[in-house]
């Protein structure tokens, strides 16, 4: 799932990313998010308030929060 803010940051419509893996749909977040996604898969528990600060092309460093 992604909201309009994510679409703006990634420069892609959410329907373009449906079915893509994270590395393909949102490569700028893949390395930051991989450990958290692995933990969710292992525990089957949601994670809220994950904060990352990736360098986003043409936008610079951004502070983002994921759930």
GULOMI-149656 format. One record per residue (C-alpha): x, y, z. Coordinates in nm, 4 decimals, always signed. Example, Ala and Ser with C-alpha at 12.3 -4.5 7.8 and 13.67 -1.06 7.14 Angstrom:
<nodes>
<node px="+1.2300" py="-0.4500" pz="+0.7800"/>
<node px="+1.3670" py="-0.1060" pz="+0.7140"/>
</nodes>
This chain:
<nodes>
<node px="+0.0000" py="+0.0000" pz="+0.0000"/>
<node px="+0.1105" py="+0.3549" pz="-0.0533"/>
<node px="-0.0603" py="+0.6883" pz="-0.0060"/>
<node px="-0.0431" py="+1.0057" pz="-0.2146"/>
<node px="+0.2607" py="+1.1327" pz="-0.0254"/>
<node px="+0.4469" py="+0.8118" pz="-0.1147"/>
<node px="+0.3416" py="+0.8504" pz="-0.4786"/>
<node px="+0.4837" py="+1.2041" pz="-0.4806"/>
<node px="+0.8104" py="+1.1006" pz="-0.3160"/>
<node px="+0.8607" py="+0.8007" pz="-0.5443"/>
<node px="+0.7331" py="+0.9735" pz="-0.8584"/>
<node px="+0.5078" py="+0.6766" pz="-0.9426"/>
<node px="+0.1368" py="+0.6052" pz="-0.9126"/>
<node px="+0.0479" py="+0.3382" pz="-0.6577"/>
<node px="-0.1212" py="+0.1239" pz="-0.9242"/>
<node px="+0.2132" py="+0.1089" pz="-1.1118"/>
<node px="+0.3763" py="-0.0455" pz="-0.8050"/>
<node px="+0.1146" py="-0.3117" pz="-0.7293"/>
<node px="+0.2765" py="-0.6542" pz="-0.7378"/>
<node px="+0.6321" py="-0.5192" pz="-0.7363"/>
<node px="+0.8825" py="-0.6119" pz="-0.4710"/>
<node px="+1.0129" py="-0.3290" pz="-0.2564"/>
<node px="+1.3468" py="-0.3228" pz="-0.4392"/>
<node px="+1.1665" py="-0.2663" pz="-0.7703"/>
<node px="+0.8838" py="-0.0397" pz="-0.6579"/>
<node px="+1.0726" py="+0.1751" pz="-0.4086"/>
<node px="+1.4453" py="+0.1051" pz="-0.4405"/>
<node px="+1.5469" py="+0.4108" pz="-0.2363"/>
<node px="+1.3837" py="+0.2504" pz="+0.0694"/>
<node px="+1.4693" py="-0.1158" pz="+0.0115"/>
<node px="+1.7966" py="-0.1327" pz="+0.2040"/>
<node px="+1.6587" py="+0.0705" pz="+0.4953"/>
<node px="+1.3384" py="-0.1304" pz="+0.5211"/>
<node px="+1.4696" py="-0.4856" pz="+0.4654"/>
<node px="+1.5533" py="-0.5571" pz="+0.8324"/>
<node px="+1.2107" py="-0.4344" pz="+0.9453"/>
<node px="+1.0270" py="-0.6366" pz="+0.6820"/>
<node px="+1.2246" py="-0.9446" pz="+0.7815"/>
<node px="+1.1211" py="-0.8925" pz="+1.1452"/>
<node px="+0.7533" py="-0.8597" pz="+1.0461"/>
<node px="+0.7750" py="-1.1835" pz="+0.8465"/>
<node px="+0.9337" py="-1.3688" pz="+1.1388"/>
<node px="+0.7024" py="-1.2394" pz="+1.4142"/>
<node px="+0.3856" py="-1.1810" pz="+1.2094"/>
<node px="+0.3452" py="-0.8598" pz="+1.4115"/>
<node px="+0.3007" py="-0.5110" pz="+1.2676"/>
<node px="+0.5617" py="-0.2424" pz="+1.3207"/>
<node px="+0.4606" py="+0.1198" pz="+1.3646"/>
<node px="+0.6664" py="+0.4358" pz="+1.3508"/>
<node px="+0.9727" py="+0.3108" pz="+1.1642"/>
<node px="+1.1826" py="+0.6158" pz="+1.0825"/>
<node px="+1.4340" py="+0.6293" pz="+0.7982"/>
<node px="+1.6268" py="+0.9154" pz="+0.6372"/>
<node px="+1.7201" py="+0.8148" pz="+0.2818"/>
<node px="+1.8773" py="+1.0338" pz="+0.0151"/>
<node px="+1.6019" py="+1.0810" pz="-0.2421"/>
<node px="+1.7214" py="+1.1723" pz="-0.5929"/>
<node px="+1.6511" py="+1.5357" pz="-0.6782"/>
<node px="+1.5048" py="+1.5940" pz="-0.3297"/>
<node px="+1.7961" py="+1.5270" pz="-0.0943"/>
<node px="+1.7755" py="+1.3669" pz="+0.2481"/>
<node px="+1.4200" py="+1.3102" pz="+0.3700"/>
<node px="+1.2958" py="+1.2045" pz="+0.7127"/>
<node px="+1.0175" py="+0.9491" pz="+0.6649"/>
<node px="+0.7988" py="+0.7376" pz="+0.8887"/>
<node px="+0.6576" py="+0.3982" pz="+0.7906"/>
<node px="+0.4085" py="+0.1587" pz="+0.9447"/>
</nodes>
